């Protein structure tokens, strides 16, 4: 996946399942933008067994994006 395709899918990943090294983390609730409104800065992830916890995951922590399976893979240490 090239950089443009990655940016596209980061911007459009609401509803994607998020997996970390230990398994399922949650589901992308929203994409957050920083000072540059054209570049996503973080993902708001609804996490936990019942989805009651909200985690903010920096975009830099995203290692893989699988649009066909609607999945995002995080690197180690992304979510505590």
Biopython code that builds the backbone (N, CA, C, O; Angstrom):
import numpy as np
from Bio.PDB.StructureBuilder import StructureBuilder

atoms = [
    (1, "UNK", "N", (0.860, -1.178, 0.000)),
    (1, "UNK", "CA", (0.000, 0.000, 0.000)),
    (1, "UNK", "C", (0.901, 1.234, 0.000)),
    (1, "UNK", "O", (1.780, 1.373, 0.851)),
    (2, "UNK", "N", (0.675, 2.120, -0.956)),
    (2, "UNK", "CA", (1.505, 3.323, -1.006)),
    (2, "UNK", "C", (0.986, 4.369, -0.019)),
    (2, "UNK", "O", (-0.062, 4.185, 0.602)),
    (3, "UNK", "N", (1.732, 5.471, 0.119)),
    (3, "UNK", "CA", (1.412, 6.496, 1.123)),
    (3, "UNK", "C", (0.046, 7.143, 0.883)),
    (3, "UNK", "O", (-0.690, 7.397, 1.835)),
    (4, "UNK", "N", (-0.297, 7.409, -0.374)),
    (4, "UNK", "CA", (-1.595, 8.026, -0.671)),
    (4, "UNK", "C", (-2.757, 7.098, -0.320)),
    (4, "UNK", "O", (-3.768, 7.525, 0.237)),
    (5, "UNK", "N", (-2.590, 5.832, -0.656)),
    (5, "UNK", "CA", (-3.625, 4.845, -0.336)),
    (5, "UNK", "C", (-3.768, 4.693, 1.181)),
    (5, "UNK", "O", (-4.881, 4.594, 1.698)),
    (6, "UNK", "N", (-2.644, 4.676, 1.882)),
    (6, "UNK", "CA", (-2.664, 4.583, 3.353)),
    (6, "UNK", "C", (-3.416, 5.773, 3.944)),
    (6, "UNK", "O", (-4.273, 5.594, 4.809)),
    (7, "UNK", "N", (-3.098, 6.996, 3.482)),
    (7, "UNK", "CA", (-3.792, 8.193, 3.988)),
    (7, "UNK", "C", (-5.292, 8.100, 3.716)),
    (7, "UNK", "O", (-6.101, 8.447, 4.576)),
    (8, "UNK", "N", (-5.663, 7.636, 2.532)),
    (8, "UNK", "CA", (-7.080, 7.502, 2.200)),
    (8, "UNK", "C", (-7.777, 6.577, 3.198)),
    (8, "UNK", "O", (-8.825, 6.922, 3.744)),
    (9, "UNK", "N", (-7.189, 5.401, 3.433)),
    (9, "UNK", "CA", (-7.849, 4.433, 4.314)),
    (9, "UNK", "C", (-7.839, 4.871, 5.765)),
    (9, "UNK", "O", (-8.775, 4.558, 6.501)),
    (10, "UNK", "N", (-6.795, 5.595, 6.207)),
    (10, "UNK", "CA", (-6.804, 6.133, 7.569)),
    (10, "UNK", "C", (-7.964, 7.116, 7.716)),
    (10, "UNK", "O", (-8.662, 7.107, 8.729)),
    (11, "UNK", "N", (-8.168, 7.957, 6.714)),
    (11, "UNK", "CA", (-9.267, 8.938, 6.769)),
    (11, "UNK", "C", (-10.645, 8.275, 6.729)),
    (11, "UNK", "O", (-11.626, 8.853, 7.198)),
    (12, "UNK", "N", (-10.720, 7.086, 6.181)),
    (12, "UNK", "CA", (-12.005, 6.422, 5.944)),
    (12, "UNK", "C", (-12.108, 5.069, 6.642)),
    (12, "UNK", "O", (-12.654, 4.121, 6.078)),
    (13, "UNK", "N", (-11.591, 4.975, 7.858)),
    (13, "UNK", "CA", (-11.567, 3.673, 8.539)),
    (13, "UNK", "C", (-12.584, 3.564, 9.684)),
    (13, "UNK", "O", (-12.485, 2.647, 10.500)),
    (14, "UNK", "N", (-13.550, 4.471, 9.761)),
    (14, "UNK", "CA", (-14.580, 4.354, 10.786)),
    (14, "UNK", "C", (-15.260, 3.005, 10.654)),
    (14, "UNK", "O", (-15.656, 2.600, 9.561)),
    (15, "UNK", "N", (-15.393, 2.314, 11.778)),
    (15, "UNK", "CA", (-16.035, 1.004, 11.784)),
    (15, "UNK", "C", (-15.069, -0.155, 11.600)),
    (15, "UNK", "O", (-15.461, -1.310, 11.764)),
    (16, "UNK", "N", (-13.805, 0.131, 11.260)),
    (16, "UNK", "CA", (-12.828, -0.949, 11.103)),
    (16, "UNK", "C", (-12.491, -1.546, 12.466)),
    (16, "UNK", "O", (-12.418, -0.835, 13.468)),
    (17, "UNK", "N", (-12.291, -2.845, 12.487)),
    (17, "UNK", "CA", (-11.828, -3.528, 13.696)),
    (17, "UNK", "C", (-10.344, -3.215, 13.880)),
    (17, "UNK", "O", (-9.590, -3.157, 12.909)),
    (18, "UNK", "N", (-9.933, -3.015, 15.127)),
    (18, "UNK", "CA", (-8.536, -2.721, 15.454)),
    (18, "UNK", "C", (-7.970, -3.882, 16.250)),
    (18, "UNK", "O", (-8.511, -4.270, 17.285)),
    (19, "UNK", "N", (-6.867, -4.432, 15.747)),
    (19, "UNK", "CA", (-6.172, -5.528, 16.427)),
    (19, "UNK", "C", (-4.783, -5.076, 16.826)),
    (19, "UNK", "O", (-4.104, -4.370, 16.081)),
    (20, "UNK", "N", (-4.371, -5.494, 18.017)),
    (20, "UNK", "CA", (-3.017, -5.256, 18.493)),
    (20, "UNK", "C", (-2.275, -6.573, 18.547)),
    (20, "UNK", "O", (-2.818, -7.603, 18.149)),
    (21, "UNK", "N", (-1.051, -6.563, 19.029)),
    (21, "UNK", "CA", (-0.259, -7.789, 19.113)),
    (21, "UNK", "C", (-0.909, -8.881, 19.969)),
    (21, "UNK", "O", (-0.676, -10.069, 19.748)),
    (22, "UNK", "N", (-1.720, -8.474, 20.939)),
    (22, "UNK", "CA", (-2.371, -9.424, 21.850)),
    (22, "UNK", "C", (-3.773, -9.814, 21.408)),
    (22, "UNK", "O", (-4.433, -10.607, 22.080)),
    (23, "UNK", "N", (-4.239, -9.266, 20.279)),
    (23, "UNK", "CA", (-5.584, -9.590, 19.810)),
    (23, "UNK", "C", (-6.435, -8.353, 19.617)),
    (23, "UNK", "O", (-5.918, -7.253, 19.421)),
    (24, "UNK", "N", (-7.745, -8.541, 19.673)),
    (24, "UNK", "CA", (-8.700, -7.472, 19.389)),
    (24, "UNK", "C", (-8.591, -6.350, 20.407)),
    (24, "UNK", "O", (-8.543, -6.586, 21.615)),
    (25, "UNK", "N", (-8.552, -5.107, 19.891)),
    (25, "UNK", "CA", (-8.527, -3.919, 20.742)),
    (25, "UNK", "C", (-9.910, -3.285, 20.771)),
    (25, "UNK", "O", (-10.422, -2.955, 21.840)),
    (26, "UNK", "N", (-10.515, -3.114, 19.603)),
    (26, "UNK", "CA", (-11.823, -2.477, 19.536)),
    (26, "UNK", "C", (-12.179, -2.113, 18.112)),
    (26, "UNK", "O", (-11.762, -2.771, 17.159)),
    (27, "UNK", "N", (-12.965, -1.046, 17.985)),
    (27, "UNK", "CA", (-13.471, -0.596, 16.685)),
    (27, "UNK", "C", (-13.233, 0.907, 16.566)),
    (27, "UNK", "O", (-13.422, 1.651, 17.528)),
    (28, "UNK", "N", (-12.815, 1.351, 15.368)),
    (28, "UNK", "CA", (-12.578, 2.781, 15.141)),
    (28, "UNK", "C", (-13.912, 3.521, 15.197)),
    (28, "UNK", "O", (-14.827, 3.257, 14.418)),
    (29, "UNK", "N", (-13.992, 4.440, 16.128)),
    (29, "UNK", "CA", (-15.186, 5.269, 16.303)),
    (29, "UNK", "C", (-15.093, 6.531, 15.442)),
    (29, "UNK", "O", (-16.083, 6.972, 14.858)),
    (30, "UNK", "N", (-13.880, 7.109, 15.373)),
    (30, "UNK", "CA", (-13.705, 8.361, 14.648)),
    (30, "UNK", "C", (-12.234, 8.556, 14.318)),
    (30, "UNK", "O", (-11.365, 7.894, 14.887)),
    (31, "UNK", "N", (-11.966, 9.458, 13.406)),
    (31, "UNK", "CA", (-10.609, 9.849, 13.046)),
    (31, "UNK", "C", (-10.407, 11.271, 13.555)),
    (31, "UNK", "O", (-11.231, 12.150, 13.300)),
    (32, "UNK", "N", (-9.313, 11.494, 14.275)),
    (32, "UNK", "CA", (-9.027, 12.808, 14.854)),
    (32, "UNK", "C", (-7.927, 13.499, 14.058)),
    (32, "UNK", "O", (-6.975, 12.860, 13.609)),
    (33, "UNK", "N", (-8.066, 14.795, 13.890)),
    (33, "UNK", "CA", (-7.096, 15.600, 13.153)),
    (33, "UNK", "C", (-6.416, 16.555, 14.119)),
    (33, "UNK", "O", (-7.024, 17.017, 15.084)),
    (34, "UNK", "N", (-5.144, 16.847, 13.850)),
    (34, "UNK", "CA", (-4.374, 17.760, 14.686)),
    (34, "UNK", "C", (-4.388, 19.154, 14.098)),
    (34, "UNK", "O", (-5.416, 19.626, 13.612)),
    (35, "UNK", "N", (-3.232, 19.814, 14.147)),
    (35, "UNK", "CA", (-3.132, 21.184, 13.645)),
    (35, "UNK", "C", (-3.335, 21.265, 12.148)),
    (35, "UNK", "O", (-3.855, 22.264, 11.650)),
    (36, "UNK", "N", (-2.936, 20.234, 11.420)),
    (36, "UNK", "CA", (-3.143, 20.192, 9.973)),
    (36, "UNK", "C", (-4.461, 19.463, 9.706)),
    (36, "UNK", "O", (-4.537, 18.245, 9.873)),
    (37, "UNK", "N", (-5.493, 20.193, 9.297)),
    (37, "UNK", "CA", (-6.810, 19.568, 9.120)),
    (37, "UNK", "C", (-6.882, 18.578, 7.961)),
    (37, "UNK", "O", (-7.910, 17.929, 7.771)),
    (38, "UNK", "N", (-5.809, 18.455, 7.187)),
    (38, "UNK", "CA", (-5.831, 17.499, 6.084)),
    (38, "UNK", "C", (-5.115, 16.189, 6.427)),
    (38, "UNK", "O", (-5.158, 15.234, 5.652)),
    (39, "UNK", "N", (-4.456, 16.147, 7.591)),
    (39, "UNK", "CA", (-3.697, 14.954, 7.989)),
    (39, "UNK", "C", (-4.255, 14.363, 9.283)),
    (39, "UNK", "O", (-4.237, 15.028, 10.319)),
    (40, "UNK", "N", (-4.744, 13.136, 9.240)),
    (40, "UNK", "CA", (-5.213, 12.488, 10.468)),
    (40, "UNK", "C", (-4.066, 12.351, 11.473)),
    (40, "UNK", "O", (-2.934, 12.047, 11.096)),
    (41, "UNK", "N", (-4.367, 12.574, 12.742)),
    (41, "UNK", "CA", (-3.361, 12.486, 13.801)),
    (41, "UNK", "C", (-3.551, 11.249, 14.668)),
    (41, "UNK", "O", (-2.577, 10.672, 15.151)),
    (42, "UNK", "N", (-4.808, 10.838, 14.867)),
    (42, "UNK", "CA", (-5.084, 9.718, 15.773)),
    (42, "UNK", "C", (-6.434, 9.094, 15.433)),
    (42, "UNK", "O", (-7.262, 9.677, 14.733)),
    (43, "UNK", "N", (-6.616, 7.894, 15.954)),
    (43, "UNK", "CA", (-7.894, 7.190, 15.818)),
    (43, "UNK", "C", (-8.545, 7.107, 17.187)),
    (43, "UNK", "O", (-7.880, 6.806, 18.178)),
    (44, "UNK", "N", (-9.820, 7.366, 17.245)),
    (44, "UNK", "CA", (-10.600, 7.194, 18.461)),
    (44, "UNK", "C", (-11.184, 5.785, 18.394)),
    (44, "UNK", "O", (-12.005, 5.483, 17.528)),
    (45, "UNK", "N", (-10.752, 4.930, 19.317)),
    (45, "UNK", "CA", (-11.124, 3.514, 19.266)),
    (45, "UNK", "C", (-11.989, 3.159, 20.468)),
    (45, "UNK", "O", (-11.602, 3.378, 21.616)),
    (46, "UNK", "N", (-13.163, 2.609, 20.184)),
    (46, "UNK", "CA", (-14.034, 2.103, 21.250)),
    (46, "UNK", "C", (-13.495, 0.732, 21.618)),
    (46, "UNK", "O", (-13.506, -0.188, 20.800)),
    (47, "UNK", "N", (-13.018, 0.596, 22.862)),
    (47, "UNK", "CA", (-12.284, -0.592, 23.279)),
    (47, "UNK", "C", (-12.918, -1.242, 24.506)),
    (47, "UNK", "O", (-13.885, -0.744, 25.081)),
    (48, "UNK", "N", (-12.335, -2.363, 24.873)),
    (48, "UNK", "CA", (-12.803, -3.084, 26.053)),
    (48, "UNK", "C", (-13.843, -4.122, 25.707)),
    (48, "UNK", "O", (-14.424, -4.106, 24.622)),
    (49, "UNK", "N", (-14.068, -5.020, 26.636)),
    (49, "UNK", "CA", (-14.988, -6.133, 26.426)),
    (49, "UNK", "C", (-16.385, -5.668, 26.030)),
    (49, "UNK", "O", (-17.015, -6.256, 25.151)),
    (50, "UNK", "N", (-16.863, -4.620, 26.675)),
    (50, "UNK", "CA", (-18.201, -4.109, 26.380)),
    (50, "UNK", "C", (-18.177, -2.840, 25.535)),
    (50, "UNK", "O", (-19.223, -2.244, 25.275)),
    (51, "UNK", "N", (-16.990, -2.429, 25.107)),
    (51, "UNK", "CA", (-16.870, -1.215, 24.304)),
    (51, "UNK", "C", (-17.127, 0.051, 25.084)),
    (51, "UNK", "O", (-17.563, 1.056, 24.522)),
    (52, "UNK", "N", (-16.856, 0.009, 26.383)),
    (52, "UNK", "CA", (-17.132, 1.168, 27.227)),
    (52, "UNK", "C", (-15.942, 2.112, 27.352)),
    (52, "UNK", "O", (-16.095, 3.253, 27.788)),
    (53, "UNK", "N", (-14.768, 1.643, 26.973)),
    (53, "UNK", "CA", (-13.551, 2.442, 27.099)),
    (53, "UNK", "C", (-13.225, 3.063, 25.741)),
    (53, "UNK", "O", (-13.427, 2.442, 24.698)),
    (54, "UNK", "N", (-12.716, 4.300, 25.768)),
    (54, "UNK", "CA", (-12.282, 4.980, 24.552)),
    (54, "UNK", "C", (-10.763, 5.140, 24.626)),
    (54, "UNK", "O", (-10.229, 5.630, 25.621)),
    (55, "UNK", "N", (-10.081, 4.725, 23.570)),
    (55, "UNK", "CA", (-8.630, 4.857, 23.467)),
    (55, "UNK", "C", (-8.310, 5.787, 22.306)),
    (55, "UNK", "O", (-8.964, 5.740, 21.264)),
    (56, "UNK", "N", (-7.311, 6.622, 22.490)),
    (56, "UNK", "CA", (-6.807, 7.464, 21.412)),
    (56, "UNK", "C", (-5.510, 6.831, 20.939)),
    (56, "UNK", "O", (-4.541, 6.736, 21.691)),
    (57, "UNK", "N", (-5.502, 6.399, 19.685)),
    (57, "UNK", "CA", (-4.355, 5.692, 19.116)),
    (57, "UNK", "C", (-3.712, 6.577, 18.052)),
    (57, "UNK", "O", (-4.372, 6.944, 17.080)),
    (58, "UNK", "N", (-2.437, 6.926, 18.218)),
    (58, "UNK", "CA", (-1.767, 7.741, 17.201)),
    (58, "UNK", "C", (-1.716, 7.006, 15.863)),
    (58, "UNK", "O", (-1.553, 5.786, 15.824)),
    (59, "UNK", "N", (-1.854, 7.740, 14.789)),
    (59, "UNK", "CA", (-1.819, 7.151, 13.450)),
    (59, "UNK", "C", (-0.488, 6.433, 13.216)),
    (59, "UNK", "O", (-0.440, 5.439, 12.492)),
    (60, "UNK", "N", (0.582, 6.928, 13.818)),
    (60, "UNK", "CA", (1.900, 6.293, 13.670)),
    (60, "UNK", "C", (1.931, 4.868, 14.205)),
    (60, "UNK", "O", (2.799, 4.086, 13.817)),
    (61, "UNK", "N", (1.002, 4.514, 15.088)),
    (61, "UNK", "CA", (0.961, 3.164, 15.661)),
    (61, "UNK", "C", (0.327, 2.146, 14.709)),
    (61, "UNK", "O", (0.426, 0.940, 14.935)),
    (62, "UNK", "N", (-0.324, 2.632, 13.640)),
    (62, "UNK", "CA", (-0.970, 1.740, 12.673)),
    (62, "UNK", "C", (0.106, 1.106, 11.799)),
    (62, "UNK", "O", (0.835, 1.798, 11.090)),
    (63, "UNK", "N", (0.193, -0.220, 11.860)),
    (63, "UNK", "CA", (1.177, -0.939, 11.048)),
    (63, "UNK", "C", (0.568, -1.488, 9.774)),
    (63, "UNK", "O", (1.211, -1.479, 8.724)),
    (64, "UNK", "N", (-0.671, -1.968, 9.856)),
    (64, "UNK", "CA", (-1.314, -2.546, 8.687)),
    (64, "UNK", "C", (-2.753, -2.062, 8.559)),
    (64, "UNK", "O", (-3.427, -1.774, 9.548)),
    (65, "UNK", "N", (-3.202, -1.984, 7.306)),
    (65, "UNK", "CA", (-4.598, -1.652, 7.011)),
    (65, "UNK", "C", (-5.065, -2.659, 5.966)),
    (65, "UNK", "O", (-4.454, -2.807, 4.908)),
    (66, "UNK", "N", (-6.158, -3.347, 6.283)),
    (66, "UNK", "CA", (-6.726, -4.327, 5.361)),
    (66, "UNK", "C", (-8.158, -3.899, 5.033)),
    (66, "UNK", "O", (-9.095, -4.295, 5.725)),
    (67, "UNK", "N", (-8.332, -3.089, 3.979)),
    (67, "UNK", "CA", (-9.666, -2.579, 3.663)),
    (67, "UNK", "C", (-10.676, -3.669, 3.318)),
    (67, "UNK", "O", (-11.863, -3.522, 3.608)),
    (68, "UNK", "N", (-10.222, -4.759, 2.702)),
    (68, "UNK", "CA", (-11.151, -5.835, 2.341)),
    (68, "UNK", "C", (-11.756, -6.493, 3.572)),
    (68, "UNK", "O", (-12.929, -6.866, 3.574)),
    (69, "UNK", "N", (-10.948, -6.632, 4.622)),
    (69, "UNK", "CA", (-11.432, -7.261, 5.862)),
    (69, "UNK", "C", (-11.851, -6.217, 6.892)),
    (69, "UNK", "O", (-12.257, -6.570, 7.999)),
    (70, "UNK", "N", (-11.757, -4.940, 6.541)),
    (70, "UNK", "CA", (-12.026, -3.808, 7.433)),
    (70, "UNK", "C", (-11.291, -3.978, 8.765)),
    (70, "UNK", "O", (-11.896, -3.964, 9.837)),
    (71, "UNK", "N", (-9.975, -4.138, 8.664)),
    (71, "UNK", "CA", (-9.135, -4.341, 9.850)),
    (71, "UNK", "C", (-7.942, -3.412, 9.831)),
    (71, "UNK", "O", (-7.406, -3.061, 8.779)),
    (72, "UNK", "N", (-7.543, -3.025, 11.034)),
    (72, "UNK", "CA", (-6.329, -2.235, 11.246)),
    (72, "UNK", "C", (-5.482, -3.005, 12.248)),
    (72, "UNK", "O", (-5.992, -3.504, 13.251)),
    (73, "UNK", "N", (-4.187, -3.099, 11.970)),
    (73, "UNK", "CA", (-3.252, -3.754, 12.872)),
    (73, "UNK", "C", (-2.315, -2.739, 13.489)),
    (73, "UNK", "O", (-1.736, -1.906, 12.791)),
    (74, "UNK", "N", (-2.168, -2.813, 14.814)),
    (74, "UNK", "CA", (-1.299, -1.891, 15.543)),
    (74, "UNK", "C", (0.006, -2.565, 15.914)),
    (74, "UNK", "O", (0.084, -3.786, 16.055)),
    (75, "UNK", "N", (1.026, -1.742, 16.069)),
    (75, "UNK", "CA", (2.309, -2.239, 16.552)),
    (75, "UNK", "C", (2.283, -2.382, 18.062)),
    (75, "UNK", "O", (1.325, -1.962, 18.710)),
    (76, "UNK", "N", (3.309, -2.961, 18.616)),
    (76, "UNK", "CA", (3.407, -3.159, 20.071)),
    (76, "UNK", "C", (3.442, -1.842, 20.818)),
    (76, "UNK", "O", (4.051, -0.880, 20.350)),
    (77, "UNK", "N", (2.802, -1.787, 21.966)),
    (77, "UNK", "CA", (2.806, -0.605, 22.819)),
    (77, "UNK", "C", (1.864, 0.507, 22.377)),
    (77, "UNK", "O", (1.908, 1.600, 22.940)),
    (78, "UNK", "N", (1.024, 0.260, 21.397)),
    (78, "UNK", "CA", (0.133, 1.302, 20.888)),
    (78, "UNK", "C", (-0.991, 1.643, 21.870)),
    (78, "UNK", "O", (-1.367, 2.806, 22.015)),
    (79, "UNK", "N", (-1.518, 0.624, 22.535)),
    (79, "UNK", "CA", (-2.636, 0.816, 23.479)),
    (79, "UNK", "C", (-2.275, 0.135, 24.770)),
    (79, "UNK", "O", (-1.818, -1.008, 24.775)),
    (80, "UNK", "N", (-2.482, 0.838, 25.870)),
    (80, "UNK", "CA", (-2.175, 0.241, 27.182)),
    (80, "UNK", "C", (-3.397, -0.412, 27.773)),
    (80, "UNK", "O", (-3.332, -0.965, 28.871)),
]
sb = StructureBuilder()
sb.init_structure("model")
sb.init_model(0)
sb.init_chain("A")
sb.init_seg("    ")
for serial, (resi, resn, name, xyz) in enumerate(atoms, 1):
    if name == "N":
        sb.init_residue(resn, " ", resi, " ")
    sb.init_atom(name, np.array(xyz, "f"), 0.0, 1.0, " ", f" {name:<3s}", serial, name[0])
structure = sb.get_structure()
